[in-house]
Amino acid sequence: MSALNKTHDANVTSQFGPRAAAYVASAVHASGEDLAQISAFAKTLRPRRALDLGCGGGHVSFQAAPHVGEMVAYDLSADMLTAVTAEAARRGLQNLRTQQGSVEQLPFKDASFDFVATRYSAHHWRNVRAGLVEARRVLAPGGRAVFADSVSPGMPLLDTHLQAIELLRDPSHVRSYSVPEWLEMLRAAGFTPGEPKLRRLRLEFSTWITRMATPETNVRAIRALQASMPRNVAAHFALEPDGSFTFDTVTIEAT
């Protein structure tokens, strides 16, 4: 398929499918205070049926599955779901099943889940508002949801650098939204968001680009952009000499 004819969904699957094993094994994705928060939330709720939207390497599903009746790991990439199925079997998670599709059109009935979660996925969604509306549709009355993702710092100068670097590293990146944007979108979709929990996440540069198999031309472009960053931008992202940096994340629990 030529670049001119490629859809965004095809872009996402071509980026992540060949790298499924890397995301299952990714230390960044397999750990973190946000993942522990989601796991604790699921443990408290003990939902009958839970949905992991844009499950990627399946880490939310793996953490939540011991505390739920049925865990559904949902993703656009068939290769990613194959890797998640294999890892779930290795872990003995017999209540975890996978299903393929886009977040903008979920193949589930209204109010069919007691718990919906998504982590480090929404910045790839073609239409995040439509995805959130669908998440609300499939959430049962009294159900709970949790949304975790990288976020824009908000200031245009910082935002531009973040989005540019993310897109150069991964052409399936759409946008990292700011916390006010997240709160507005959740409310518009029908959720009542709780207090956002802000965190910082350090990314080791070589691991970050290797995991996505970023082309060398793009790696050089990222490093050139980093080298040209104004002092306040480099300071915000805690830019290190080897290109490693730290960005902002948010976790929002919602009803």
C-alpha positions, 0 to 999 in steps of 0.5 A: 500500500502506498503512503498516499493510500494508507489509512491511519488504522493501517498505519497503526497496525503496520507500526505496532504489529511487527513490534508486538513482542517488544511491547509485551516485554517493554519495561516502561509499559509493564511497570509504573505507578499508573499501572499499579493504580489501575490494578488497585482500582480493579482489585477494589471494584472486582468487576464482573466484566472489564475492557482494556481499550487499545491494550497494546502489550496487554499490561493493563489486562494482565494486572486487572485479570486476577480481579475480574470475572472476564477480561477483554483485551481489545486492540486494532493490531491482530499481531499484538493480540496474538502476543497478548494471548500467548502471554496470558496463557503463559501467566495462566490467565484463563479469564482473559480473551482478546478481540480486534477492532477500532475504538471508534466502533466498539463491537459490544452491546451498550452497558456490557462492561463494569470497568473500562480502562485504557493506558498509553493508547489514546494518543494513537486514536484517530478520533479520541472523542468518538472513542470516549463516547464509545467507552461511555456507551459500553460502560454499565450504570454505576461502572467505573473507568480509568484513563492514563496517557502521556499528556501535552504540557499545554504551553504551545512551545512545549507542546510543539516540540513534544508532538514533533518528536513523538511523530518523528519517532512513530508516524501513528502518533496523533496527539498527546492532549493536555489535562484540561483537554482530557477533562473536557473530552471526558465530560463531553462523552458523559463521564464524571472525571475525578482528580487527575493524577499527574506523574513524570516518566523518563524515557531512555532514548535508545530503548525508546527508538529501538522499541518502535524501530524508528528509521535512522533518518528520523532518529537523526531528525529527533536528535537535531530537534533536541539539539535546537531546543530552547533552554526552557524546553530542554529543562521541562523535558529534562533532556539528557546528553544521550537524548533521553528525556522525561515527559508528563503523564496523567491518570484519571479515574471516572464514573 
